[in-house]
Amino acid sequence: MVGRLTFFRGEPGLATEPIFAWRLRPARTRIGRTDDNDVVLPDDAVSRSHCVVDVTEDGVTLIDRSSNGTFVNGTRERRATLANGDVVRIGPFHARVELTAAEEQAPTEEAQPEARHEELVDAGQGLAVAEASLRVVEGPGKGKRFKLRGSRITVGGEGSRVVLPDPTLVTDHVRVRLSGGRSMVEPGRGAAFLGEQRIRDVTPVFPGEEVRIGETLFRLDWDARVDQPEAERFGEMVGTSALARSAFGLLRRMAAHHAPVLLIGESGTGKELAARGLHDASPRAGIRFVAVNCGAITPTLFESELFGHEKGAFTGAADRRDGAFQRADGGTLFLDEVGELPDEAQAKLLRALETGEVRRVGGAEPTFPDVRIVAATNRRLHEAAREGKFRSDLYFRLAVLAVRLPALRERPEDIPAIATTIAQKLHPQIRVTAEAMHALQQYAWPGNARELRNVLTRAFVLYGPLIEPAHLVFSPLDAETPPPAGRNTIEEAEREVVMDALRRAADNRTVAARLLGIPRSSLLYKLKRWGME
């Protein structure tokens, strides 16, 4: 379920123009007077934290947190399920509820085809990409190298996808399959041998192994190179600064893959927007995007929320229910605030990620949903893993690919583009003067883009569509803004955790990779980058 809240000023039923609309997503929307809310309503009759709107698979729930009261269709409610057409009154404002099916939500990115011909190994310093290639080691064309693109490539004589200069080969002599850094060979229209054994079925080919077809002997290699992809937008996020272009470029390249992604950034930097963009730009775009706020789940209900439950599994379990994993089958599961998970929940999530097996609470039969995990945190999860406050094996399994979303104060040159985008979404007539835009660029923005949106909303609601410097009211948040978690800090912490895993594995790198929950190729690349191969 998705939709929007359209806000008006004045009593319901009066003919007033809407002020702005807030798009509802499968997440929690906080509404109140201060800038740490998602929606700010500037009036003394609105509490600092007035109410929240929870959007889940089961429906849309409003929870009142104020002393002044929240009214649904004229009745004061502490907790209410919202329906299409309901009117919610908050102080001197009211909002009309408009709900639609989740499938009707417009995508924020164009979907890309799956990139099976490459493996993303690391994102520590640029994006380390391992690409598949075929190298002729003996016979006609010795020394030639052919890049392999696609998930299933025919190799042989004329008419094949990869044509080798060997007259003894026929069209589609053999087929090569690529998936997630692995190479496999399957029989084609000619004979193929791995060592002395003829290939009669799909057969894995490991590094160093050679395949013979006709008079040709070839190897399948995965060669790593570092890419520095850039983009000036991703999903609903925009920016032309070096930090923004780098983050958006990484996200766009990662979208074509299935590896887990960890989004790291302060509150308000757009982690949910990045997760949605990763889904919309991925081969999974036509299937469901399911968001779970890990910080809002009580420990006793964690298993049920993620894995589902059977009827009668516990008090209140009146029916069989799918969890987030089952609902996201074939699509993307977004785990927001994953750093807030308690120890027991971390262990259960890790087991599901390791085995792919999900079992409902009270159920006996396992299911194996196919999901891509995108997790997000505003905590220094790398430091928590190093200090033993968060499971290091779960951290590395979530952070196979990690992207840090920069804070707004790190890229003031992006503020005009972001402010203009936000203003256009609030109301097409809003115009921010050059002097006001300069004032926006001078502020530190502890609440990042969320706070920027709220400052513009307040100015528009109180003073109208022309926003001058005097209309900007900044409300510094109580919490101190943490320093940015730079790449070097993350790498230093990761390096200590990797070293500990190698010690526990007696320097066996295959075992160490298994302990860390990452592909062996990723571990080897990290060690190479640190000069420890």
For each residue, the residues with C-beta under 8 A, 3 or more apart:
1: 24 26 55 56 57 59 60 99 100 101 102
2: 23 24 25 26 55 99 100 101 102 104 105
3: 23 24 60 84 97 98 99 100
4: 21 22 23 24 98
5: 21 22 24 29 39 53 88 95 96 97 98
6: 18 20 21 95 96 98
7: 18 19 20 21 22 39 41 93 94 95
8: 12 16 17 18 19 93 94 95 96
9: 16 19 92 93 461
10: 14 16 92 94
11: 14 94
12: 8 74 87 89 94
13:
14: 10 11
15:
16: 8 9 10
17: 8
18: 6 7 8 21
19: 7 8 9 93 427 460 461
20: 6 7 425 426 427 457 460 461
21: 4 5 6 7 18
22: 4 5 7 29 38 39 95
23: 2 3 4
24: 1 2 3 4 5 29 53 55 60 99
25: 2 55 105 272 276 291
26: 1 2 55 56 57 102 289 290 291
27: 55 272 291 293 336
28: 52 53 54 55 293 296
29: 5 22 24 38 39 52 53 55
30: 36 37 38 39 49 52
31: 37 38 39 41 50 51 52 53 90
32: 36 37 39 40 41 46 47 48 49 50 51 65
33: 37 40 41 42 43 44 46 47 48 50
34: 37 40 48 49 475 477
35: 40 447 450 451 454 455 475 477
36: 30 32 267 447 450 451 477
37: 30 31 32 33 34 40 49 50 454
38: 22 29 30 31 450
39: 5 7 22 29 30 31 32 454 457
40: 32 33 34 35 37 454 457 458
41: 7 31 32 33 46 50 90 91 93 461
42: 33 46 457 458 461 462 473
43: 33 46 91 92 93
44: 33
45: 68 91 92
46: 32 33 41 42 43 50 66 68 90 91 93
47: 32 33 50 65 66 67 68
48: 32 33 34
49: 30 32 34 37 65 66
50: 31 32 33 37 41 46 47 64 65 66 68 70 90 91
51: 31 32 62 63 64 65 66 70 90
52: 28 29 30 31 62 63 65
53: 5 24 28 29 31 60 61 62 63 82
54: 28 60 61 62 63
55: 1 2 24 25 26 27 28 29 60
56: 1 26 59 60 61
57: 1 26 290 327
58:
59: 1 56 81 82
60: 1 3 24 53 54 55 56 81 82 97 99
61: 53 54 56 79 80 81 82
62: 51 52 53 54 70 72 77 79 80 81 82 88
63: 51 52 53 54 78 79
64: 50 51 69 70 76 77 78 79
65: 32 47 49 50 51 52
66: 46 47 49 50 51 69 70
67: 47
68: 45 46 47 50 91
69: 64 66 76
70: 50 51 62 64 66 76 77 88 89 90
71: 74 75 76 77 88 89 90
72: 62 75 77 80 82 86 87 88 89
73: 86 87
74: 12 71 87 89
75: 71 72
76: 64 69 70 71
77: 62 64 70 71 72 80
78: 63 64
79: 61 62 63 64
80: 61 62 72 77
81: 59 60 61 62
82: 53 59 60 61 62 72 86 88 97 99
83: 86 97 99
84: 3 97 98 99
85: 96 97 98
86: 72 73 82 83 96 97
87: 12 72 73 74 94 95 96 97
88: 5 62 70 71 72 82 94 95 97
89: 12 70 71 72 74 93 94
90: 31 41 46 50 51 70 71 93 94 95
91: 41 43 45 46 50 68
92: 9 10 43 45
93: 7 8 9 19 41 43 46 89 90
94: 7 8 10 11 12 87 88 89 90
95: 5 6 7 8 22 87 88 90
96: 5 6 8 85 86 87
97: 3 5 60 82 83 84 85 86 87 88
98: 3 4 5 6 84 85
99: 1 2 3 24 60 82 83 84
100: 1 2 3 104 105
101: 1 2 104
102: 1 2 26 105 288 289
103:
104: 2 100 101
105: 2 25 100 102
106:
107: 110 111 280 285
108: 235 236 273 276 277 280
109: 234 235 252 255 277 280 281 285
110: 107 280 281
111: 107 280 281 282 283 285 286
112: 115 255 256 281 282 283
113: 256 283
114: 151 256 257 258 283
115: 112 118 256 257
116: 150 151 178 179 180
117: 131 132 148 149 150 151 178
118: 115 129 130 131 132
119: 129 130 180 181 222 257 519 521
120: 123 127 128 129 130 253 254 257 259 401
121: 128 129 130 181 224 519 521 522 525
122: 127 128 522 525 526 529
123: 120 126 127 128 250 254 401 402 403
124: 128 487 490 491 494 526 529
125: 226 487 529
126: 123 226 227 228
127: 120 122 123 226 227 228 229 250 253 254
128: 120 121 122 123 124 224 225 226 227 525 529
129: 118 119 120 121 224 225 226 227 253
130: 118 119 120 121 181 222 223 224 521 525
131: 117 118 147 148 222 223 225
132: 117 118 147 148 178 183 220 221 222
133: 145 146 147 148 220 221 222 223
134: 145 146 148 155 162 176 218 219 220 221
135: 143 144 145 146 218 219 221
136: 139 140 141 142 143 144 145 164 216 217 218
137: 142 210 217 218 219
138: 142 210 216 217
139: 136 142 166 214 215 216 217
140: 136 164 165 166 167 215 216
141: 136 144 164 165 166 216
142: 136 137 138 139
143: 135 136
144: 135 136 141 164 165
145: 133 134 135 136
146: 133 134 135 162
147: 131 132 133
148: 117 131 132 133 134 153 162 176 178 220
149: 117 153
150: 116 117 153 161 178
151: 114 116 117 177 178 179
152: 175 176 177 178
153: 148 149 150 161 162 175 176 178
154: 160 161 162 171 172 173 174 175 176 188
155: 134 160 161 162 164 172 173 174 175 176 188 213 218
156: 159 160 162 163 164 169 170 171 172 173 174 188 189 190 213
157: 160 163 164 166 167 169 170 171 173
158: 163 171
159: 156 163 171 172
160: 154 155 156 157 163 164 169 171 172 173
161: 150 153 154 155
162: 134 146 148 153 154 155 156 176
163: 156 157 158 159 160
164: 136 140 141 144 155 156 157 160 169 213 216 218
165: 140 141 144
166: 139 140 141 157 169 213 214 215 216
167: 140 157
168: 214 215
169: 156 157 160 164 166 173 190 213 214 216
170: 156 157 173 189 190
171: 154 156 157 158 159 160 189
172: 154 155 156 159 160 175 188 189
173: 154 155 156 157 160 169 170 188 189 190 192 213 214
174: 154 155 156 185 186 187 188 190 192 199 211 213
175: 152 153 154 155 172 185 186 187 188
176: 134 148 152 153 154 155 162 183 184 185 220
177: 151 152 183 184 185 186 202
178: 116 117 132 148 150 151 152 153 182 183 184
179: 116 151 182 184
180: 116 119 258 259 519
181: 119 121 130 222 519 521
182: 178 179 204
183: 132 176 177 178 204 205 206 220 222
184: 176 177 178 179 202 203 204 205
185: 174 175 176 177 192 194 199 202 203 205 211 220
186: 174 175 177 199 201 202 203
187: 174 175 192 199 200 201
188: 154 155 156 172 173 174 175 192
189: 156 170 171 172 173
190: 156 169 170 173 174 213 214
191: 198 213
192: 173 174 185 187 188 198 199 211 212 213
193: 196 197 198 199 211 212 213
194: 185 197 199 203 205 209 210 211
195: 209 210
196: 193
197: 193 194
198: 191 192 193
199: 174 185 186 187 192 193 194 203 211
200: 187
201: 186 187
202: 177 184 185 186
203: 184 185 186 194 199
204: 182 183 184
205: 183 184 185 194 209 211 220
206: 183 209
207: 221 222
208: 219
209: 194 195 205 206 219
210: 137 138 194 195 217 218 219
211: 174 185 192 193 194 199 205 217 218 219 220
212: 192 193 216 217
213: 155 156 164 166 169 173 174 190 191 192 193 216 218
214: 139 166 168 169 173 190
215: 139 140 166 168
216: 136 138 139 140 141 164 166 169 212 213
217: 136 137 138 139 210 211 212
218: 134 135 136 137 155 164 210 211 213
219: 134 135 137 208 209 210 211
220: 132 133 134 148 176 183 185 205 211
221: 132 133 134 135 207
222: 119 130 131 132 133 181 183 207 521
223: 130 131 133
224: 121 128 129 130 525
225: 128 129 131
226: 125 126 127 128 129
227: 126 127 128 129 253
228: 126 127 246 249
229: 127 246 249 250 252 253
230: 245 246 248 249
231: 234 245 248 249 251 252
232: 238 239 240 244 245 248
233: 237 238 239 248
234: 109 231 237 247 248 251 252 274 277 281
235: 108 109 251 273 274 276 277 280 281
236: 108 270 273 276 277 421
237: 233 234 244 248 270 273 274 277
238: 232 233 244 414 417 418 421
239: 232 233 243 244 245 248 411 414 417 418
240: 232 244 245 413 414 417
241: 244 245 406 410 411 413 414
242: 245 246
243: 239 246 247 406 410 411
244: 232 237 238 239 240 241 247 248 406 411 414
245: 230 231 232 239 240 241 242 248 249
246: 228 229 230 242 243 249 250
247: 234 243 244 250 251 403 404 405 406
248: 230 231 232 233 234 237 239 244 245 251 252
249: 228 229 230 231 245 246 252 253
250: 123 127 229 246 247 253 254 401 403
251: 231 234 235 247 248 254 255 261 274 277 278 281 403
252: 109 229 231 234 248 249 255 281
253: 120 127 129 227 229 249 250 256
254: 120 123 127 250 251 257 259 261 278 401 403
255: 109 112 251 252 277 278 281 282
256: 112 113 114 115 253 281 282 283
257: 114 115 119 120 254 282 401
258: 114 180 372
259: 120 180 254 372 400 401
260: 353 372 373 374 375 397 398 399 400 401
261: 251 254 278 373 374 375 400 401 402 403
262: 338 375 376 377 381 398 399 400 401 402 403
263: 271 274 275 374 375 376 377 402 403 405
264: 376 377 378 381 402 403 404 405 485 490
265: 269 270 271 376 378 404 405 406 407
266: 269 378 407 448 481 482
267: 36 378 447 448 450
268: 408 447 448 449 450 451
269: 265 266 405 406 407 408 448 449
270: 236 237 265 273 274 405 448 449
271: 263 265 274 275 336 376 378 405
272: 25 27 275 276 291 334 336 376
273: 108 235 236 237 270 276 277
274: 234 235 237 251 263 270 271 277 278 376 403 405
275: 263 271 272 278 279 289 291 332 334 336 374 376
276: 25 108 235 236 272 273 279 280 289 334
277: 108 109 234 235 236 237 251 255 273 274 280 281
278: 251 254 255 261 274 275 281 282 332 374
279: 275 276 282 284 285 289 331 332 334 372 374
280: 107 108 109 110 111 235 276 277 285 289
281: 109 110 111 112 234 235 251 252 255 256 277 278 285
282: 111 112 255 256 257 278 279 285 332 372
283: 111 112 113 114 256
284: 279 287 330 331 332 372
285: 107 109 111 279 280 281 282
286: 111
287: 284 328 329 330 331 332
288: 102 327 328 329 330 331 332
289: 26 102 275 276 279 280 328 331 332 334
290: 26 57 324 327 328 331 332 333 334
291: 25 26 27 272 275 334 336
292: 297 305 306 324 333 334 335 336
293: 27 28 296 297 336 337
294: 297 335 336 337 338 339 340 341 345
295: 336 337 340
296: 28 293 337
297: 292 293 294 301 302 305 345
298: 301 302
299: 302 342 344 345
300:
301: 297 298 304 305
302: 297 298 299 305 306 341 342 344 345 348
303: 306 307 309 323 345 348 361
304: 301 307 308 309 313 314 317 321 323 361
305: 292 297 301 302 323 324
306: 292 302 303 323 324 325 348 349 352 358
307: 303 304 323 325 326 348 352 358 359 360 361
308: 304 320 321 322 323 325 326 358 360 361 363
309: 303 304 313 314 317 320 321 323 360 361 362 363
310: 313 317 320 360 361 362 363
311: 317 318 319 320
312: 317 362
313: 304 309 310 317 360 361 362 363
314: 304 309 317 361 362
315:
316:
317: 304 309 310 311 312 313 314 321 361 362
318: 311
319: 311
320: 308 309 310 311 360
321: 304 308 309 317 360
322: 308 326 327
323: 303 304 305 306 307 308 309 326 327 358 360
324: 290 292 305 306 327 328 333
325: 306 307 308 328 329 333 352 358 367 369 371
326: 307 308 322 323 329 358 367 369
327: 57 288 290 322 323 324
328: 287 288 289 290 324 325 331 332 333 369 371
329: 287 288 325 326 369 370 371
330: 284 287 288 369 370 371
331: 279 284 287 288 289 290 328 371 372
332: 275 278 279 282 284 287 288 289 290 328 371 372 373 374
333: 290 292 324 325 328 371 372 373 374
334: 272 275 276 279 289 290 291 292 374 375 376
335: 292 294 338 349 373 374 375 376 398
336: 27 271 272 275 291 292 293 294 295 375 376
337: 293 294 295 296 340 376 377 378
338: 262 294 335 341 375 376 377 381 398
339: 294 377 378 379 381 384 390
340: 294 295 337 379
341: 294 302 338 345 346 349
342: 299 302 345 346
343: 346 347 391
344: 299 302 347 348
345: 294 297 299 302 303 341 342 348 349
346: 341 342 343 349 350 390 391 394
347: 343 344 350 351 391
348: 302 303 306 307 344 345 351 352
349: 306 335 341 345 346 352 353 394
350: 346 347 353 354 391 393 394 397 517
351: 347 348 354 355 357
352: 306 307 325 348 349 355 356 357 358
353: 260 349 350 356 373 394 397 398 517
354: 350 351 397 517
355: 351 352
356: 352 353 368
357: 351 352 366 367 368
358: 306 307 308 323 325 326 352 366 367 368 369
359: 307 363 364 365 366 367
360: 307 308 309 310 313 320 321 323 363 367
361: 303 304 307 308 309 310 313 314 317
362: 309 310 312 313 314 317
363: 308 309 310 313 359 360
364: 359
365: 359
366: 357 358 359
367: 325 326 357 358 359 360
368: 356 357 358
369: 325 326 328 329 330 358
370: 329 330
371: 325 328 329 330 331 332 333
372: 258 259 260 279 282 284 331 332 333
373: 260 261 332 333 335 353 398
374: 260 261 263 275 278 279 332 333 334 335
375: 260 261 262 263 334 335 336 338 398
376: 262 263 264 265 271 272 274 275 334 335 336 337 338
377: 262 263 264 337 338 339 381
378: 264 265 266 267 271 337 339
379: 339 340 384
380: 383 384 482 485 489
381: 262 264 338 339 377 384 385 390 395 399
382: 385 386 395 399 485 489 490 493 494 497
383: 380 386 387 489 493
384: 339 379 380 381 387 389 390 395
385: 381 382 388 389 390 391 392 395 396 493 497
386: 382 383 392 493 496 497
387: 383 384
388: 385 392
389: 384 385
390: 339 346 381 384 385 394 395
391: 343 346 347 350 385 394 395
392: 385 386 388 395 396 497 500 501 516
393: 350 396 397 515 516 517
394: 346 349 350 353 390 391 397 398 517
395: 381 382 384 385 390 391 392 398 399 497
396: 385 392 393 399 400 494 497 516 517 518
397: 260 350 353 354 393 394 400 516 517 518
398: 260 262 335 338 353 373 375 394 395
399: 260 262 381 382 395 396 402
400: 259 260 261 262 396 397 518 519 522
401: 120 123 250 254 257 259 260 261 262
402: 123 261 262 263 264 399 490
403: 123 247 250 251 254 261 262 263 264 274
404: 247 264 265 485 487 490
405: 247 263 264 265 269 270 271 274
406: 241 243 244 247 265 269 410 411 484
407: 265 266 269 410 411 445 448 481 484
408: 268 269 411 412 414 415 418 445 448 449 452
409: 412 444 445 481
410: 241 243 406 407 484
411: 239 241 243 244 406 407 408 414 415
412: 408 409 415 441 442
413: 240 241 416 441
414: 238 239 240 241 244 408 411 417 418
415: 408 411 412 418 419 437 440 441 452
416: 413 419 420 437 440 441
417: 238 239 240 414 420 421
418: 238 239 408 414 415 421 422 449 452
419: 415 416 422 423 432 437 440 452 456
420: 416 417 423 424 432
421: 236 238 417 418 424 425
422: 418 419 425 426 449 452 453 456
423: 419 420 426 427 430 431 432 456 460 467
424: 420 421 428 430
425: 20 421 422
426: 20 422 423 430 453 456 457 460
427: 19 20 423 430 460 465
428: 424
429: 465
430: 423 424 426 427 456 460 465 467
431: 423 465 466 467
432: 419 420 423 436 437 440 456 467
433: 436 437 466 467 468 469
434: 437 438
435: 438 439 468 469
436: 432 433 439 440 467 468 469 471 472
437: 415 416 419 432 433 434 440 441
438: 434 435 441 442 469
439: 435 436 442 443 469 472
440: 415 416 419 432 436 437 443 452 455 472
441: 412 413 415 416 437 438
442: 412 438 439
443: 439 440 474
444: 409 481
445: 407 408 409 448 449 451 452
446: 451 476 477 479 480 481
447: 35 36 267 268 450 451 452 454 477
448: 266 267 268 269 270 407 408 445 451 452
449: 268 269 270 408 418 422 445 452 453
450: 35 36 38 267 268 447 453 454
451: 35 36 268 445 446 447 448 454 455 477
452: 408 415 418 419 422 440 445 447 448 449 455 456
453: 422 426 449 450 456 457
454: 35 37 39 40 447 450 451 457 458
455: 35 440 451 452 458 459 472 473 474
456: 419 422 423 426 430 432 452 453 459 460 467
457: 20 39 40 42 426 453 454 460 461
458: 40 42 454 455 461 462 473
459: 455 456 462 463 467 471 472 473
460: 19 20 423 426 427 430 456 457 463 464 465 467
461: 9 19 20 41 42 457 458
462: 42 458 459 471
463: 459 460 466 467 468 471
464: 460
465: 427 429 430 431 460
466: 431 433 463
467: 423 430 431 432 433 436 456 459 460 463 471 472
468: 433 435 436 463 471
469: 433 435 436 438 439 472
470:
471: 436 459 462 463 467 468
472: 436 439 440 455 459 467 469
473: 42 455 458 459
474: 443 455
475: 34 35
476: 446
477: 34 35 36 446 447 451 481
478:
479: 446
480: 446
481: 266 407 409 444 446 477
482: 266 380 485
483:
484: 406 407 410
485: 264 380 382 404 482 489 490
486: 489 490
487: 124 125 404 490 491
488: 491 492
489: 380 382 383 485 486 492 493
490: 124 264 382 402 404 485 486 487 493 494
491: 124 487 488 494 495
492: 488 489 495 496
493: 382 383 385 386 489 490 496 497
494: 124 382 396 490 491 497 498 526
495: 491 492 498 499 526 530
496: 386 492 493 499 500
497: 382 385 386 392 395 396 493 494 500 501 516
498: 494 495 501 502 512 516 523 526 527
499: 495 496 502 503
500: 392 496 497 503 504
501: 392 497 498 504 505 512 515 516
502: 498 499 505 507 509 512
503: 499 500 506 507
504: 500 501 512 515
505: 501 502 508 509 511 512 515
506: 503 511
507: 502 503 512
508: 505 511 512
509: 502 505 512 513 520 523 524 527
510: 513 514 520
511: 505 506 508 514 515
512: 498 501 502 504 505 507 508 509 515 516 523
513: 509 510 516 518 519 520 522 523
514: 510 511 517
515: 393 501 504 505 511 512
516: 392 393 396 397 497 498 501 512 513 523
517: 350 353 354 393 394 396 397 514
518: 396 397 400 513 522 523
519: 119 121 180 181 400 513 522 523
520: 509 510 513 523 524
521: 119 121 130 181 222 524 525
522: 121 122 400 513 518 519 525 526
523: 498 509 512 513 516 518 519 520 526 527
524: 509 520 521 527 528 533
525: 121 122 128 130 224 521 522 528 529
526: 122 124 494 495 498 522 523 529 530
527: 498 509 523 524 530 532 533
528: 524 525 531 532 533
529: 122 124 125 128 525 526
530: 495 526 527
531: 528
532: 527 528
533: 524 527 528
